[in-house]
Every structure is written in structure tokens, then in C-alpha cells.
Amino acid sequence: MRGRRGTALWLTVAVVAVVAAVVAVQKHEAPGATLLGIAALVLAAAAFIADRRGERAGNTAVVDSADRLADQVGRSWSVEASKRGLNQPPLEVSWIPADGALSQSWSYLQTLTRAGCGWQSFPQAAASPQALTGAGGQLRQTWEQVPTRRLVVLGEPGSGKTILLVGLVLDLLKRRKTEGGPVPLLIPLTSFDPGKHSLDGWLEKGIIRDYPWLKSRMASGVSLARALLDAGMIIPILDGLDEIHVGRRAEAIRAINMMVPAGRGLILSCRKTEFRHAIRPTPGQLAYVEAATAIELRPLQPDTVAGYLTATAGSLGDARWTPVIAALTAVPAPPAAQALSTPLMASLARTIYNPRSGESAVGLPNPADLCDTTVFPTRTAVEEYLFDGFIPAAYRPHPDDRNRWTADQATPYLVFLARHLEHRLHTTSLAWWGLQRAVPRALWALVGGPAFGLMAGLTSSSPFGLVFGALIGLGASGSDNPSPRRIFLRRPRFFGLMINLAGGFVFGFVIVFVGRFTDSSKEILISGPACGVLVALVVMFELVGEINETADTGQAVDPRAVLVRDRVSVLVLSLVGIFMIGVALGLGVRVKFGSGLVKSGSVEYIYGLAFGFVGMVGLFSAWGRLGLARIWLAFRGHQPLHLMAFLADAHERGVLRRAGAVWEFRHANLQRRLANLP
């Protein structure tokens, strides 16, 4: 029904456009007005096809969408797991049930599954929390033993929480191929602000950002992402409650309890101390994660760390690591042993002190230096030293590398990015479209104002038009930063159609008003500009959408793919805009503005307006702003001109990791260390 109403509206608009074109021919003898009517009919036919396609896409079964999403999630995280070393012999992390005071009682969870409305019993559920002890790749089995399948994973910084969750996603997807069911999605909580966002709306936007095709509408009008959430076809794996502002964590827990209905599974990760404070924000107040139990990650065993460090040490490995291995079993544990008890620090030490394949160990730093308690009297001192040594080690020259950037070149670039994320954006998610916020807002006004003013000046060859356009440009350039988008033909919406019709009338009459204000002869044909601009705006902003499914549904989502989609959308929108402007104002309109520069078929006018439009679309797109930001940041020495290549190279070296459409530093503590360097 929705699709038929949309098609009827579009056919009505097409008929009105044709009638207006015929009237223009009869009254004003405009030679191109007939072509305007033909173009309207063609666009109406395209709208009809898009409407039918949109209706079929909206009626796609939720289960089929879940299968398709699972395929994409598996491809994406399989690639990232390889980058993070999960395919190599990993450091086996173990866990035990957490302190009972951190979650609701086991008997309460069992009661819910027996008598609670909406809950169900699972045969794998354990009789007591003691059964939750596990290690390595057993996290899925541990989660399935929880009666309510709601689990909180607690651990110290660098203890391996995120790596475990990545492995859990892949394990759940592997099981899903044979058993079906919900799709696990690993979602960092870094950017979630309970004071500004509803959790379900924030989740929906985040899912659509990483998997754009899920913005397609169902027959009910909701997005596929929302439909999957409402149907329980997504298992939210929320990583990093501790990354939310300290005063908002208890509120975030309440939001989680409200968003996840009874009977739905959930996994949440957090640092232990921060979680203890979050569930007790004030004395006497409790904010438990409803129906969830908790496990706590254990420090690495000394023999596990020793085997991991010497496995890639080369022929000199045993001798170089002997003092450190001895320190691992010393009692009491020295600072070096305390630091190396986490997977993060052990992996940093391995990168710094061990040669890569094809690299000689000669000339590398000596790991025995870590045992000098005079230089490193505390665990924190050892950790800071390893953080500081990681970047030079990651950018060590190697015959197999292109070595486009040295450590001396890369370090200030990475420091700038860390400070931008830590102190300006207050997040760990490095989105390329967020880098425009590193550019002064005044720069956008200085560029946007003249650009829009030039375009308006071509429309009206008078100072008034130039000033009018400049003011619009200044206002638009100060608007919110644009996000990436993708252009497609979409199903018309009644509300959007009415808004665009109103906007078309207003803009059309503004053009007429400018012409009358600057021309004493009053030789202004209202029907031409009003009808032409109206049709152009309606078609451009209602028929052309912003986002759609990727061309290759199996392609792993990554930041560079999002950039390519946004660039294509800008170019397509520019071409559509040029066509509409040419049809509406170049073929069927005879108007005298000011000194008479604009006339029917004025080639100079059409070209100028078209180029001005392209410039404006580019400037107010995420891709266009990234281009200007790259030039500005390179001019200031903050980033290389080939910014995306630099970020991709940092990802290859393990300095950055990828989380859907954004990058993150290898660890939040690495970002903080770089951000606070003197």
C-alpha cells in the first residue's frame, strides 16, 4: 500500500510538470519546455521502478537478512582476526567466576528461566557458577552455560578481553552455520553517551554505518537493522563499558537493561574496578546488569608467557630472554613479571625484542634490560617503556616492507591522532570523516561562503545575489560535520516529498524575487524558474537517496570502502544536479536577471552554475571535507598528505586495528600514552 501511494504521488508530480511545460510553451514560447516535460516522465518511470524495487527490498525476510549479515560479519572479522594474530598460537587466557557481589545470584538466574515471563531454559545451563571456569577458545561454552545467556567479562587493562570477544564472534558464527539463530555483533561502546543517545537508536545507527544495506525499509517503515534488533536476531556483544565517561556508566547499565528484552542474550566487557564502581555509583545504590553473571580474566601463567616470548626469538632467543624468564617465576614478582602477565604487554615485548621473519636479531634491544629495577622500579614504568618502544619497533626497516614512513616520521602523526581522539573527540574510534573536526571551523566558512556566493552571483549578476549566496554558504559551512553516504534510487516518501515541494517553491520564488529586486524592467517569468527549480529540487532530494547496499555484499567493511562509496555518491549527486539544473534553467526558461546575463540557453550561465553546484556538493560532503582537511593537516605538518595510505599502513603494522568502518589504536592505553607524551 505504501509503495502504491508513493507511485501515485510521483505520477501526479510528473503530470503537473508536463502541464506546466505545455503552458510555458503556449504562453512564452520557451523552446526547451517540452524537453522538461519528457524528462519529468522519464524520471517518473525511474521512480516507479525504484519504488517497486524498494518495496521488494523492504519485504525481505528478517531471517534472510540475518543470514546475509552473518556472512558479512564472518568475512570482516576473519580478516581482522588474522591481522590481530588470532590465527597464530595465541596466549591462552583463562578465567574464573567473578566475585558474587558483582552480579545477581545464580539462583535468581535459574528462577528467571523457570518462571520468568519471556525467558527459556537451555539444556547446556550449568548448575552452579563454578562451572564457568574456562580458558582459550572455551568462551562460547562458558556463555552457553549461563542460564540466561547474559555474561559480563571482566579484566584488567590489556588482559585480552577484546581478543576473546573477537574469537567468540567467530565461534558463534561457526555454530550458526549449522544451527541458525541470532547474529553476534561486536560493538565498541566508546561513543555511546547515555545522556545524548538512546541505546537502541545508537545501536541501529552503528549497525547501519558498518552495514549500509540494513538501512533498507521494511513494509512497516522500520529499517532492516531495527527489524533485526526487534526480532532478537542480533546478539549484542558490547565491548568497553569502562570507555564510557565515568559519570555515565551506571546510566549506561540501566539503558542496557531497558533495551535488551527478557530472554535475549548479551555479552558485556569492562575493567573490573570500573565495573564495581559502575554498579554502585553511590552508597546504597545498585545497578546490576539484569539477569547476568560475571567472569574474571586471570593473569597469564609464567610458562605460557615464556613460551610465547621465545617462540619467535630466533637462534639467540633463549639466551636473550633467560633473565626475563627467571623473573617470571620469582617470588615476589618483580615489576617486569607483573607487566608481562597480560597479553597486551607480552605482545608488545615480543614485537620490540624479537626479529620478524627474515630479520636479524643483531642490533635489536636486549630484553634483559626490563629486569633492571633501578631503571624500572614499578610495573607502570615497565609498561610505559614498552608502549614507548612499540612504535619504533613497528616501523623498523624491513626488506619486505615499502617503508614509506619511518618511525621518526610516523610518531608525530600518530601522536596528533591520539590527541585528537583523546582530548577533542573523547573516543577511541578513529573515523576518517571525524578528522574534519581537526580543522578550524573558520576555514569551512572561508571556503564555503565564497563558493556559494560565486554560484549565487552567476544566478544573479548583481552584488545582492553575491552577498545573499555568501551568507547562505557561511551558514551551511558552520553546520554539523557530514557523515559518509551512498547514492541510490529510493522509494519516494510522502513526508519527504511535501518538504521538497515546499522547498522548491520557496527557492523558486527567491530566484524571482532576486531578479525583480535587481531589474527595474520587471521582465521576470515566474512560471519558468519556479516550476523548473521546483522539479529539480524534488527529483534530486527525493528520488536520489543517501545510502544503499554495497555492490559486493560479501566484501568486508573497512574505512577505505566507506570513503569510496561516499566519493561515488558525491559524483553521482553532482551529475544529477548538473542535469536537473540544465533542464530546469537552461532549456525552458527565459529570464532577465540584472543586466541580462541570464537568457534562454546561456551556455556560460549553465556551465558556471553547474561547476558551482559541483563545488558545493563536494564541500559539504564527508569526502570533500576530508580532502580539504588533508591539505590543511599536511600544511601544518600534523598528517601526511596521503592520509588514508598512512592509516592503512599503520593498520598493517599492528599500530591500528579495524573495527568495522573505523580504526582504533591497538589498545586504548596506547592511545592515552601517545596523547599525553610531552
C-alpha positions in Angstrom: 0.0 0.0 0.0 2.8 2.4 0.9 4.5 1.8 -2.4 1.3 2.3 -4.5 0.7 5.7 -2.7 4.3 6.7 -3.4 4.0 5.8 -7.1 0.7 7.7 -7.4 2.3 10.8 -5.9 5.2 10.6 -8.4 2.9 10.2 -11.3 0.9 13.2 -10.1 4.1 15.3 -9.9 5.0 14.2 -13.5 1.6 15.2 -14.8 1.9 18.6 -13.1 5.4 19.1 -14.6 4.2 18.2 -18.1 1.1 20.5 -17.9 3.4 23.4 -16.6 5.8 22.7 -19.6 2.9 22.8 -22.1 1.6 26.1 -20.6 5.1 27.6 -20.8 5.3 26.7 -24.5 1.9 28.2 -25.2 2.4 31.4 -23.3 6.1 32.1 -23.5 7.2 30.0 -26.5 10.1 28.5 -24.5 11.7 26.1 -26.9 13.1 23.7 -24.3 10.0 23.3 -22.1 8.8 20.2 -24.0 12.1 18.5 -23.1 11.5 19.4 -19.5 8.2 17.5 -19.6 9.8 14.5 -21.3 12.5 14.5 -18.6 9.8 14.5 -16.0 8.1 11.5 -17.5 11.4 9.6 -17.7 12.1 10.4 -14.0 8.6 9.3 -13.0 9.2 6.0 -14.7 12.5 5.6 -12.9 10.7 6.5 -9.6 8.1 3.8 -10.3 10.9 1.1 -10.8 12.8 2.3 -7.7 9.5 2.2 -5.8 8.9 -1.4 -6.7 12.4 -2.4 -6.0 12.3 -0.7 -2.6 9.0 -2.4 -1.8 10.6 -5.8 -2.6 13.7 -5.0 -0.5 11.5 -3.8 2.4 9.7 -7.1 2.4 12.9 -9.2 2.6 12.5 -11.8 5.3 14.3 -11.0 8.6 15.9 -14.4 8.6 17.3 -14.0 5.1 18.8 -10.6 6.2 20.3 -12.2 9.3 22.0 -14.9 7.1 23.4 -12.2 4.8 24.6 -10.2 7.8 26.2 -13.2 9.3 28.2 -13.8 6.1 29.5 -10.2 6.1 30.4 -10.2 9.8 32.3 -13.5 9.4 34.2 -12.2 6.4 35.1 -8.9 8.1 36.2 -10.4 11.4 38.1 -13.3 9.8 40.3 -10.8 8.1 40.8 -8.7 11.2 41.4 -11.8 13.4 44.3 -12.7 11.1 45.7 -9.1 11.5 45.4 -9.4 15.3 47.3 -12.8 15.3 44.4 -15.0 16.3 45.4 -17.5 13.6 48.8 -18.0 15.3 49.3 -19.9 18.5 47.7 -17.5 20.9 48.4 -16.6 24.5 45.8 -18.7 26.3 43.8 -16.6 28.6 41.9 -18.3 31.4 39.0 -17.1 33.6 37.1 -17.9 36.8 33.7 -16.9 38.1 33.9 -13.3 39.4 33.0 -12.1 42.9 29.4 -12.9 43.6 28.8 -9.3 44.7 29.3 -8.1 41.1 26.2 -9.7 39.7 22.8 -11.2 40.7 22.7 -14.6 42.3 22.8 -17.8 40.3 19.6 -19.0 42.0 17.9 -15.8 40.7 19.0 -16.5 37.2 17.7 -20.1 37.4 14.4 -18.8 38.8 14.0 -16.5 35.8 14.5 -19.3 33.3 11.9 -21.4 35.1 9.2 -18.9 35.9 10.1 -15.6 34.4 8.0 -14.2 31.5 9.8 -14.3 28.2 12.7 -16.5 29.5 13.5 -20.0 28.4 15.6 -22.9 29.7 18.7 -24.1 27.9 19.9 -27.7 28.4 23.5 -26.5 28.5 22.9 -24.3 31.6 25.2 -25.2 34.5 24.0 -26.0 38.0 26.4 -23.5 39.7 28.7 -20.6 38.7 31.7 -22.8 39.5 31.2 -24.4 36.1 32.1 -21.1 34.4 35.9 -21.7 34.7 37.5 -21.9 31.3 40.4 -21.0 29.1 41.4 -20.3 25.5 38.6 -20.8 23.0 36.0 -22.0 25.5 34.2 -18.7 26.0 31.3 -19.8 23.8 30.8 -22.9 26.0 31.0 -20.7 29.1 28.4 -18.3 27.8 26.1 -21.2 26.9 26.3 -22.5 30.5 24.8 -19.3 31.9 21.1 -19.9 32.4 20.0 -16.6 30.9 22.9 -16.3 28.4 23.9 -12.9 29.7 27.6 -12.6 30.6 29.9 -9.8 31.8 33.6 -10.3 31.0 35.8 -8.5 33.5 39.6 -8.0 33.2 42.4 -5.6 33.8 43.8 -3.3 31.0 45.4 -5.4 28.3 44.1 -8.7 29.8 42.7 -9.8 26.4 39.0 -9.0 26.7 38.6 -7.7 23.1 40.6 -10.6 21.6 38.5 -13.1 23.4 35.3 -11.4 22.2 36.5 -11.5 18.6 37.1 -15.2 19.0 33.7 -15.6 20.5 32.1 -13.8 17.5 33.8 -16.2 15.0 32.9 -19.2 17.2 29.3 -18.3 17.4 29.1 -17.7 13.6 30.7 -21.1 13.0 28.0 -22.7 15.1 25.3 -20.6 13.5 26.0 -22.2 10.1 24.5 -25.4 11.2 22.1 -24.3 13.9 20.9 -20.9 12.7 19.9 -18.3 15.2 20.9 -14.7 16.0 24.0 -13.0 14.6 26.7 -11.9 17.1 27.8 -8.3 16.6 30.9 -6.9 18.4 30.1 -3.2 19.1 32.5 -0.9 20.9 30.7 1.3 23.5 33.2 4.1 23.2 31.0 6.6 21.5 27.8 5.8 23.4 26.6 8.7 25.6 23.5 7.8 27.7 22.9 11.5 28.2 22.5 12.1 24.4 21.6 8.8 22.8 19.0 6.0 23.4 20.9 2.8 23.2 18.6 1.1 20.7 18.8 4.2 18.3 22.6 4.3 18.8 22.9 0.6 18.0 20.8 1.0 14.9 22.9 3.8 13.6 26.1 2.0 14.3 24.9 -1.2 12.6 23.8 0.8 9.5 27.2 2.6 9.4 29.0 -0.7 9.2 26.5 -2.5 7.1 24.7 0.2 5.0 22.3 -2.1 3.2 20.5 -2.6 6.5 19.0 0.9 6.2 16.5 -0.5 3.6 13.0 -0.2 4.9 10.6 -2.9 5.7 6.9 -2.7 4.7 6.3 -1.4 8.3 8.6 1.5 7.7 11.4 0.4 10.1 14.9 -0.3 8.9 16.2 -3.8 8.5 18.7 -3.1 11.3 15.8 -2.2 13.6 13.8 -5.2 12.5 16.7 -7.5 13.3 17.1 -5.9 16.7 13.4 -6.1 17.5 13.2 -9.7 16.4 16.1 -10.8 18.6 18.2 -11.8 15.6 21.3 -9.9 16.9 23.4 -10.9 19.9 24.9 -7.6 21.2 28.5 -8.0 22.3 29.2 -4.6 23.9 32.9 -4.0 24.4 34.3 -1.5 26.8 31.8 -0.2 29.3 34.8 1.4 31.1 35.4 3.6 28.0 32.2 5.5 28.7 32.5 8.6 30.8 32.8 7.6 34.5 29.7 9.5 35.5 27.6 7.8 32.8 28.4 4.1 33.3 25.5 3.4 35.8 23.1 5.1 33.4 24.5 3.0 30.5 23.8 -0.2 32.5 20.2 1.0 33.0 20.0 1.7 29.3 21.2 -1.8 28.5 18.7 -3.3 30.9 15.9 -1.4 29.3 17.0 -2.1 25.7 17.6 -5.9 25.8 14.2 -7.6 26.4 13.7 -10.6 28.6 15.1 -13.8 27.1 17.6 -12.1 24.8 21.4 -12.9 25.1 24.0 -10.4 25.9 27.8 -10.1 26.4 29.4 -7.0 28.0 33.1 -6.4 28.8 34.6 -4.0 31.3 37.5 -3.5 33.6 36.9 -5.0 37.0 37.4 -1.9 39.2 35.4 0.3 36.9 32.6 -2.2 36.8 32.5 -2.4 40.6 32.1 1.4 40.8 29.5 1.4 37.9 27.1 -1.0 39.7 27.5 1.0 42.9 27.6 4.6 41.7 26.5 5.9 45.2 26.5 4.3 48.6 23.4 2.1 48.9 22.6 2.2 45.2 22.9 -0.9 42.9 22.8 -1.0 39.1 23.3 -4.7 38.2 23.2 -5.8 34.6 19.9 -7.6 34.7 19.9 -11.4 34.7 23.7 -11.5 34.0 26.6 -13.2 35.7 30.3 -12.3 35.5 33.6 -13.9 34.9 37.1 -12.5 35.6 40.1 -13.0 33.4 43.2 -14.3 35.1 46.8 -13.2 34.7 48.9 -15.2 32.2 50.8 -18.2 33.6 54.7 -17.8 33.6 55.2 -20.8 31.4 52.7 -19.5 28.9 54.4 -16.1 28.7 57.9 -17.8 28.4 56.8 -20.0 25.5 55.2 -17.1 23.7 58.2 -14.8 24.0 60.8 -17.4 22.9 58.7 -18.9 20.1 59.8 -16.2 17.6 63.1 -15.1 19.2 65.4 -16.8 16.7 68.6 -18.7 17.4 69.6 -16.3 20.1 66.2 -16.3 21.8 66.8 -18.5 24.8 69.9 -16.6 25.9 68.4 -13.1 25.4 65.2 -14.0 27.3 66.8 -16.0 30.1 66.8 -13.2 32.7 63.2 -12.3 31.9 62.0 -15.9 32.1 63.7 -16.2 35.5 61.9 -13.1 36.7 58.6 -14.5 35.7 58.8 -17.2 38.4 60.4 -15.1 41.1 58.6 -14.5 44.4 57.7 -11.8 44.9 57.1 -11.0 41.3 59.4 -8.1 40.1 57.9 -5.2 38.0 58.8 -6.9 34.7 57.0 -10.1 35.6 53.9 -8.1 36.8 53.8 -6.2 33.5 54.2 -9.2 31.3 51.3 -11.0 32.9 48.9 -9.5 30.4 48.6 -10.4 26.7 49.0 -6.8 25.6 52.3 -6.3 27.3 53.6 -9.7 26.3 52.8 -9.0 22.6 54.4 -5.5 22.8 57.6 -7.1 24.2 57.6 -9.7 21.5 57.3 -7.0 18.8 60.1 -4.9 20.3 62.7 -7.6 21.1 62.1 -10.4 18.6 63.0 -10.2 15.0 60.4 -10.5 12.3 60.6 -13.2 9.6 63.7 -12.5 7.5 65.1 -10.0 10.1 68.3 -10.5 12.1 68.3 -10.2 15.9 71.6 -8.4 15.8 71.1 -4.8 16.8 67.8 -5.3 18.5 67.2 -4.1 22.0 68.1 -6.5 24.8 65.0 -7.8 26.8 67.2 -8.3 29.9 67.1 -4.5 30.4 63.5 -4.9 31.6 64.8 -6.6 34.7 66.7 -3.6 35.9 64.7 -2.5 38.9 66.7 0.7 39.2 65.5 1.9 35.8 62.1 0.3 36.1 61.1 0.3 39.8 57.4 -0.2 39.2 55.1 -2.2 36.9 53.8 1.1 35.4 57.4 2.1 34.5 57.8 -1.1 32.5 54.5 -0.7 30.7 55.3 2.9 29.7 58.7 1.8 28.4 57.0 -0.9 26.3 54.4 1.5 24.9 57.2 3.9 24.0 59.2 1.2 22.3 56.4 -0.2 20.3 56.1 2.5 17.6 59.8 2.4 16.7 59.7 -1.4 16.6 56.6 -1.4 14.4 58.3 0.9 11.9 61.7 -0.9 11.8 63.0 -1.1 8.3 62.4 -4.5 6.7 63.3 -5.8 3.2 59.7 -6.9 2.6 58.2 -3.5 3.6 57.7 -0.5 1.4 58.9 1.7 4.3 57.0 4.7 3.1 57.2 6.2 6.6 60.0 5.9 9.2 59.4 5.8 12.9 60.6 9.4 13.3 58.0 10.5 10.7 55.1 8.3 11.9 55.4 9.1 15.6 54.3 12.8 15.5 51.5 11.8 13.1 50.2 9.1 15.5 50.6 11.5 18.5 48.4 14.0 16.8 45.8 11.4 16.0 45.9 10.1 19.6 45.5 13.7 21.0 42.7 14.4 18.6 40.8 11.3 19.7 41.6 11.6 23.4 41.2 15.3 24.1 38.9 16.6 21.3 36.6 13.8 20.4 36.8 11.8 23.7 36.6 8.5 21.9 38.8 5.6 20.7 37.1 5.3 17.3 39.2 6.9 14.5 36.7 7.6 11.7 38.1 9.4 8.7 35.1 11.6 8.5 35.8 12.8 12.0 39.2 14.2 11.0 37.4 17.3 9.6 36.9 18.4 13.3 40.7 18.8 13.5 40.3 21.7 11.0 39.3 25.2 12.4 35.6 25.9 11.8 36.5 29.3 10.4 38.3 27.5 7.4 35.0 26.0 6.3 33.3 29.4 6.4 36.2 31.0 4.5 35.8 28.4 1.7 32.1 27.8 1.8 30.9 31.4 1.8 32.8 32.5 -1.3 31.9 29.2 -3.1 28.2 29.6 -2.6 28.4 33.3 -3.2 30.0 32.7 -6.6 27.3 30.3 -7.6 24.6 32.7 -6.5 26.4 35.6 -8.2 26.2 33.6 -11.5 22.5 33.2 -10.9 22.0 36.9 -10.4 24.7 39.2 -11.9 24.3 41.7 -9.0 26.0 42.3 -5.7 22.8 41.4 -3.9 22.9 37.8 -5.3 26.6 37.5 -4.4 26.0 38.7 -0.8 22.9 36.5 -0.5 24.7 33.4 -1.6 27.7 34.2 0.6 25.5 34.4 3.7 23.9 31.0 2.8 27.4 29.5 2.3 28.6 30.8 5.7 25.6 29.4 7.4 25.9 26.0 5.7 29.6 25.7 6.3 29.0 26.0 10.0 26.6 23.1 10.1 27.3 19.7 11.6 30.0 17.7 10.0 28.6 15.4 7.3 28.8 11.6 7.6 29.5 9.2 4.7 26.6 8.4 2.4 25.8 6.4 -0.7 23.5 7.5 -3.5 20.7 5.3 -4.9 17.2 5.5 -6.3 14.9 5.1 -3.4 11.2 4.7 -2.8 9.5 8.1 -2.5 8.3 9.2 0.9 5.2 11.3 1.3 6.6 13.5 4.1 9.9 14.0 2.2 8.0 14.8 -1.0 6.0 17.5 0.7 9.1 19.0 2.3 10.9 19.1 -1.0 7.9 20.6 -2.8 7.8 23.4 -0.2 11.5 23.9 -0.6 11.2 24.0 -4.4 8.5 26.7 -4.2 10.5 28.8 -1.7 13.7 28.6 -3.7 12.0 29.3 -7.0 10.3 32.4 -5.7 13.5 33.6 -4.1 15.1 33.5 -7.5 12.2 35.5 -8.9 12.5 38.0 -6.0 16.2 38.5 -6.6 15.5 39.1 -10.3 12.7 41.6 -9.6 14.8 43.4 -6.9 17.7 43.9 -9.3 15.8 44.6 -12.6 13.6 47.6 -13.0 12.0 46.3 -16.2 10.2 43.5 -14.2 10.8 41.2 -17.1 10.6 38.1 -15.0 8.7 34.9 -16.0 7.6 33.4 -12.7 6.4 30.1 -14.1 9.8 29.2 -15.6 12.1 29.4 -12.6 9.5 28.4 -10.1 8.5 25.3 -12.0 12.0 24.4 -13.1 13.7 24.7 -9.8 10.8 23.0 -8.0 11.1 19.9 -10.3 14.8 19.9 -9.9 14.8 20.0 -6.1 12.0 17.4 -5.8 13.8 14.9 -8.0 17.2 15.5 -6.6 16.3 15.3 -2.9 13.5 12.7 -3.0 14.3 10.3 -5.8 18.0 10.3 -5.0 18.7 8.7 -1.6 21.8 8.8 0.6 22.7 5.3 1.3 22.2 1.8 0.0 23.7 -1.7 0.0 27.2 -2.2 -1.2 27.8 -3.6 -4.7 29.6 -6.7 -3.3 27.6 -7.9 -0.3 30.4 -10.3 0.7 33.0 -7.6 0.8 34.4 -6.9 4.2 33.5 -3.5 5.5 36.5 -1.2 6.0 37.1 2.5 6.2 38.5 2.8 2.7 35.5 1.1 1.2 33.3 3.7 3.0 35.3 6.5 1.6 35.0 5.1 -2.0 31.2 4.8 -1.5 31.0 8.4 -0.3 33.1 9.7 -3.2 30.9 7.9 -5.7 27.8 9.3 -4.1 29.2 12.9 -4.4 30.0 12.4 -8.1 26.6 10.9 -8.8 24.8 13.6 -7.0 26.8 16.2 -8.8 25.9 14.7 -12.2 22.2 14.5 -11.3 22.3 18.1 -10.1 24.0 19.3 -13.3 21.4 17.5 -15.4 18.5 19.0 -13.4 19.9 22.5 -13.4 20.5 22.3 -17.2 16.9 21.0 -17.8 15.2 23.4 -15.5 17.1 26.6 -16.1 18.9 26.2 -19.4 16.3 24.8 -21.8 12.8 26.1 -20.9 13.4 29.3 -19.1 13.8 32.9 -20.4 14.6 35.2 -17.6 16.3 38.6 -17.5 18.3 39.0 -14.2 20.0 42.3 -13.6 22.0 43.3 -16.6 20.6 40.4 -18.7 23.4 37.9 -18.3 21.0 35.0 -17.9 19.0 34.2 -21.0 17.5 31.1 -22.5 20.2 28.6 -23.4 23.0 30.8 -21.9 26.0 28.3 -22.1 28.2 30.4 -19.8 25.5 30.5 -17.2 24.8 26.8 -17.3 28.5 25.9 -17.1 29.1 28.3 -14.2 26.1 27.2 -12.2 27.0 23.5 -12.8 30.6 23.9 -11.7 29.4 25.9 -8.7 27.0 23.2 -7.8 29.6 20.5 -8.0 31.9 22.6 -5.8 29.2 23.0 -3.2 28.2 19.3 -3.2 31.9 18.4 -2.7 32.5 20.9 0.0 29.5 19.8 2.1 30.2 16.1 1.7 32.4 13.9 4.0 34.7 13.1 1.1 35.1 16.8 0.1 35.8 17.9 3.6 38.3 15.1 4.1 40.2 16.5 1.0 40.4 20.0 2.5 41.3 18.5 5.9 44.1 16.5 4.4 45.6 19.6 2.7 45.3 21.7 5.9 46.7 19.0 8.2 49.6 18.3 5.8 50.3 22.0 5.5 50.5 22.2 9.3 52.7 19.1 9.5 50.1 17.1 11.6 49.5 14.4 9.0 50.9 13.2 5.7 49.2 14.3 2.5 48.5 10.6 1.7 46.5 10.2 4.9 44.4 7.1 4.0 47.5 5.3 2.8 49.3 6.2 6.1 46.3 4.8 8.2 46.2 1.6 6.2 49.9 1.2 6.6 49.6 1.7 10.4 46.9 -1.0 10.4 49.2 -3.4 8.5 51.9 -2.8 11.1 49.6 -3.5 14.0 49.6 0.0 15.4 45.9 0.4 14.5 43.2 -2.2 14.5 40.0 -2.1 12.5 36.5 -2.2 14.0 34.0 -2.1 11.1 34.2 1.2 9.3 36.5 2.9 11.8 40.1 2.4 13.1 41.2 2.2 16.7 44.7 2.2 18.3 45.9 -1.2 19.2 44.8 -0.5 22.7 43.1 2.4 24.5 46.1 2.7 26.8 48.5 3.1 23.8 46.3 5.9 22.6 46.4 7.6 26.1 50.2 7.2 26.3 50.7 8.8 22.9 48.2 11.5 23.7 49.9 12.5 26.8 53.5 12.5 25.6 55.3 15.8 26.3 
